[in-house]
Amino acid sequence: MDVTWGAGVSHEIAWGGLIAIYLFLAGVAGGAFLTAALTDLLGKKGPSKVVRSGAYIAPVSIIIGLALLVFDLGRPFSFWKLLFNVNFGSVMSIGVFIISIFTALSVVYAYLIWVSSAASGKIHLTTGAAQTAASVEVRSQGLHKAVAIFGVVFAVGTATYTGFLLSAVSTNVFWSTPLLGIQGVPFLPFLFLVSALSTGLAAAMIGAFDSKDLTLYKKVDIVLIALELILLVVLYASVKPVFFGGNLATLFWLGVVLIGLLVPFVLTIYGVMRHKNLVLPVSSMVVLGGVFLRYFIVYAGQILR
Amino acid sequence: MDALAKKHYAMVIQVAKCLGCQACTVACKFQNHVPEGQYRTKTPVVGPNGTYPNVRMYFEKEACQMCQVAPCVQVCPTTASHYNEDGVVLVDVDKCVGCKYCMTACPYDARFLNKETGTADKCTFCYETRVSKGEKPACVSTCVGGALMFGDVDDPQSDVSQFLAKHKTEVRKPEFGTRPSVYYVYEGVK
């Protein structure tokens, strides 16, 4: 403290990089799960590479995310208190339950997909183990479908929750920006849901990059990237320009817009038209863009208040 | 705020009477064992701004504004942040996990993560240690310039009630609808 002028006005950033990455990983988990489960539910063949990739990425991603979240707590070992002291008025308190259920479903789903792959000979096992897997698969078909359907609901819940977590802070004018100025309809849940779908789909494609036909997924990705670009234009028009300037300008324009959206958008279209496999570079950029987006939103809301 | 609250404690800060001596800052550190480098209250300078003959400089005491509609209480996932029976916003250290959601919600930057406990910390109006025993908060008792008043605004006979009835006061960031219980009087400085 300066004895003449008093202690300076502190401006501590409460939520930093760990929270940004957690929000990103929760989105990827939700998006990857949706990619896998929807393909699985709507498609007719056994689990394709994309289904397996998405089903395995989801639990890994959400569990790493939760570990980061717990590590960021002032008291990491007291995280269990979140389960026993509930505040229904707090978005975070509700989110704890949504994410816990999603995590459990994603683990069960990954197991069922593994069993199903083993049964159809996509994973090499000893004859005995393959037979066991086949019998488990036959018995768990009803469960498989139920987990996929409930998982879809909770995956959407998880992805949207990450937006609601921030938008519920009504004293933060950036985070609580309404969608198109409509009072009571927050903007961030939509942006984070679209980004989650896009990054989750991209992550699932990375895991299945050598699959023969990913054209449908690429087309969906083009739509999602276009949607995200539109949402960012809406955001840009909804808040003061100061949020896109200063230290965060490079992160936003170079990281989020150029690397994360525009370049992948152009390259995906090019790849689809020319039948070129550009999945690895394009999807990696989309995923990276998702990280940049969470960093930008988390920091812009706290640096400029 | 809890409709059943028995009292409504409030603080009045007469900015023009503050000398910037920082006795409040130090008294709070003594009373509440606040860790090094962290503050439950502080009184930074504002200014000097302007040019002669319109130079302005004053000190503005900052701390928890004891909102009656507190964003921190609303967002707290474990109900650690709460209104007590006298309507004072407090943190239950046993329930707090240190998620910092309250810190993102407080528009007054009044909260910090206590380095020693890992839990959210802030001004308590010295509720447990002094006010519940009929004393004033440490900063109010020690204030050299007589800039601070404290009392129950639901009691029409209290000093603060009588003062508030006669003077024009302001609350910080009223646009957020938090209804703070800390009132600022800028007569003579603005």
Interface residues (C-beta under 8 A of the other chain):
Chain A: M1 V3 T4 W5 G6 A7 G8 V9 S10 H11 E12 A14 W15 D72 L73 G74 R75 S78 F79 K81 L82 N85 V86 N87 G89 S90 V91 M92 S93 V96 A168 V169 S170 T171 N172 G301 Q302 R305
Chain B: G20 Q22 T25 Y39 K42 T43 P44 V45 F59 E62 P71 Q74 V75 C76 P77 T78 T79 A80 K95 C96 V97 G98 C99 K100 Y101 M103 T104 A105 C106 P107 D109 F112 L113 N114 T117 G118 T119 A120 F176 T178
